[in-house]
Amino acid sequence: MNTRGFKAIMVDYVCHEDYQMKQFVITPAAGKRLIGKGMAVHHEIKGVLKGGTLVIIAANGYVA
């Protein structure tokens, strides 16, 4: 699957009567972009961006 520069490989699919779950493997760059897109639409992040300062610290593979 290749969508807008994302290269993803589906490695697992579970279908249960109550839910579906798909697991993908993506590149680190695509993962960072996906996290950024999710943060950009979060209501609290939007509020900070309108009138405050947002600080993101990433070290050792973790975001604080």
C-alpha angles and dihedrals in degrees: 000000000000118000119169095331096319114126110198133171119200107225103171140021126189122185117190127168090250101039148003125225129190125185121204136186113221135174119264090248092053090048092053091048091049091051090048092051091050092049092048092062097043110115095227093048090050089053093051092048091054096054115000148038125282117202120190119187118192119183133152092004095302129105117219 
